Amino acid sequence: MALLELMLRHAQTRDLAELTEHLVTLLIAGYTTDEQLVTLMNWMLQTGDTARPEAFLQELARRSPQHEEILMTIAQQLEQKAREEGRQEGRMEGIQLGELRGIEKGEREATLKIARTMLQSGIDRNTVMAMTGLTEEDLQRTTH
């Protein structure tokens, strides 16, 4: 109950590190069950703010050894979630990059096809280069 009261009193405190001393004092006093601690830590991490939540939990665990296992489990779960989110984000960026490369390749092929058609129709090479943005080297590759 004391932990809940602390959190309610400091609900506007966004930086969780400011609450470390109070939390350690209450954790050491043993006013909470393991289930309450897990619930409270999850709520704090969702509503509060800290640059490194894992470091915050590790500090609490270091300073209240009787709760170390629970706090480190939460920290490990956060790390795992961050890794999974990072992987997912990387996959999405890879897909988007692949799509962009595919679009660019398609646009380039279309431009080369248009240039080839223009040249076959007798349009001057300089005009074709000016209209398509292709270089002389590009045009040589399209005709061979």
C-alpha positions as CSV (number, residue, x, y, z in Angstrom):
1,M,0.0,0.0,0.0
2,A,2.9,2.4,0.8
3,L,4.3,1.9,-2.7
4,L,0.9,2.7,-4.2
5,E,0.6,5.8,-2.1
6,L,4.1,6.9,-3.1
7,M,3.2,6.5,-6.8
8,L,-0.1,8.3,-6.4
9,R,1.6,11.2,-4.6
10,H,4.2,11.4,-7.3
11,A,2.1,10.6,-10.3
12,Q,3.2,13.9,-11.9
13,T,6.8,13.0,-11.5
14,R,7.8,11.7,-14.9
15,D,11.5,10.9,-14.2
16,L,11.4,7.7,-12.3
17,A,15.0,8.1,-11.2
18,E,13.8,10.8,-8.8
19,L,11.8,8.2,-7.0
20,T,14.6,5.7,-6.6
21,E,15.4,6.5,-2.9
22,H,11.8,6.4,-1.8
23,L,11.2,3.1,-3.7
24,V,14.3,1.4,-2.3
25,T,13.3,2.4,1.2
26,L,9.8,0.9,0.8
27,L,11.0,-2.2,-1.0
28,I,13.5,-2.9,1.8
29,A,10.7,-2.4,4.4
30,G,8.8,-5.3,2.7
31,Y,5.5,-3.6,2.3
32,T,4.6,-5.3,-0.9
33,T,4.0,-8.7,-2.3
34,D,5.8,-10.0,-5.4
35,E,2.6,-9.7,-7.5
36,Q,2.0,-6.1,-6.3
37,L,5.6,-5.2,-7.1
38,V,5.4,-6.6,-10.7
39,T,2.1,-4.7,-11.2
40,L,3.5,-1.5,-9.8
41,M,6.7,-1.6,-11.8
42,N,4.8,-2.3,-15.0
43,W,2.5,0.7,-14.3
44,M,5.5,2.9,-13.4
45,L,7.3,2.1,-16.6
46,Q,4.3,2.7,-18.7
47,T,3.3,6.0,-17.1
48,G,6.7,7.3,-16.0
49,D,9.7,8.3,-17.9
50,T,13.3,7.2,-17.8
51,A,15.9,7.2,-20.4
52,R,17.0,3.7,-19.5
53,P,14.3,1.6,-17.8
54,E,16.5,-1.4,-17.6
55,A,19.2,0.6,-15.7
56,F,16.5,1.9,-13.4
57,L,15.3,-1.6,-12.6
58,Q,18.8,-2.9,-12.2
59,E,19.6,-0.1,-9.7
60,L,16.4,-1.0,-7.7
61,A,17.4,-4.7,-7.8
62,R,21.0,-3.9,-6.6
63,R,19.7,-1.9,-3.7
64,S,16.9,-4.2,-2.6
65,P,18.3,-7.7,-3.0
66,Q,15.2,-9.5,-1.7
67,H,13.4,-8.3,-4.9
68,E,16.4,-8.7,-7.3
69,E,15.0,-11.7,-9.1
70,I,11.6,-10.1,-9.9
71,L,13.1,-6.7,-10.9
72,M,15.7,-8.4,-13.1
73,T,13.1,-10.5,-14.8
74,I,11.1,-7.3,-15.6
75,A,14.3,-5.7,-16.9
76,Q,15.1,-8.7,-19.1
77,Q,11.6,-8.7,-20.4
78,L,12.0,-5.0,-21.3
79,E,15.3,-5.7,-23.1
80,Q,13.7,-8.6,-25.0
81,K,10.8,-6.4,-26.0
82,A,13.2,-3.7,-27.2
83,R,15.2,-6.2,-29.2
84,E,12.0,-7.6,-30.8
85,E,10.8,-4.0,-31.6
86,G,14.2,-3.2,-33.1
87,R,14.1,-6.4,-35.3
88,Q,10.6,-5.6,-36.5
89,E,11.6,-2.0,-37.2
90,G,14.7,-3.2,-39.1
91,R,12.6,-5.7,-41.1
92,M,10.1,-2.9,-42.0
93,E,12.9,-0.6,-43.0
94,G,14.4,-3.4,-45.1
95,I,11.1,-4.0,-46.8
96,Q,10.6,-0.3,-47.5
97,L,14.2,0.0,-48.8
98,G,13.7,-3.0,-51.0
99,E,10.4,-1.5,-52.4
100,L,12.2,1.8,-53.1
101,R,15.0,0.0,-54.9
102,G,12.5,-1.9,-56.9
103,I,10.6,1.2,-57.8
104,E,13.9,3.0,-58.8
105,K,14.9,0.0,-60.9
106,G,11.5,0.0,-62.6
107,E,11.7,3.7,-63.3
108,R,15.2,3.4,-64.7
109,E,14.2,0.5,-67.0
110,A,11.2,2.5,-68.2
111,T,13.4,5.5,-68.9
112,L,15.8,3.3,-70.8
113,K,13.0,1.8,-72.9
114,I,11.6,5.3,-73.7
115,A,15.1,6.4,-74.7
116,R,15.5,3.3,-76.9
117,T,12.2,4.0,-78.6
118,M,13.1,7.7,-79.1
119,L,16.4,6.8,-80.7
120,Q,14.8,4.2,-83.0
121,S,12.3,6.9,-84.0
122,G,15.2,9.0,-85.2
123,I,15.3,11.6,-82.4
124,D,18.7,13.2,-81.9
125,R,20.8,11.7,-79.1
126,N,21.3,15.1,-77.4
127,T,17.6,15.6,-77.3
128,V,17.0,12.1,-75.9
129,M,19.6,12.8,-73.2
130,A,18.0,16.2,-72.3
131,M,14.5,14.7,-72.1
132,T,15.4,11.6,-70.2
133,G,18.3,12.7,-68.0
134,L,20.3,9.8,-69.3
135,T,24.0,10.1,-70.1
136,E,25.8,9.1,-73.3
137,E,27.1,6.0,-71.5
138,D,23.5,5.1,-70.6
139,L,22.4,5.5,-74.2
140,Q,25.2,3.4,-75.5
141,R,24.1,0.6,-73.1
142,T,20.5,0.8,-74.3
143,T,21.5,0.4,-78.0
144,H,23.8,-2.6,-77.4
